[in-house]
Amino acid sequence: MAGNLPIKSFRCGNIQGAVWLNTREINGQKVSFKTATLRRSWKQEGDVWRDEVLNLRKNDIAKGLVVLNKLMEELLLSDEKESEENE
């Protein structure tokens, strides 16, 4: 992917996703396939930008969505429960 531009990208705040077109030679034939990256950026002390990148294949995305939804449920439900307990 170095020097390669994504075929599509999306951004929401400090989270960015991109779709990449890749080619690989298999048995003498070039095969094209798509992959995705998910990037989170943040600024550290001294105005230094940092980022983390997660490279995903097509089948990884559905699994990641399931896990992210469960994480979101846990965080939101535990926040609601904590708010109710503090009342």
ABEGO torsion letter per residue (X at the ends): XBGBBBABBBBBEABBBBBBBBBBBBGGBBBBBBBBBBBBBBBBBGGBBBBBBBBBBAAAAAAAAAAAAAAAAAAAAAAAAAAAAAX
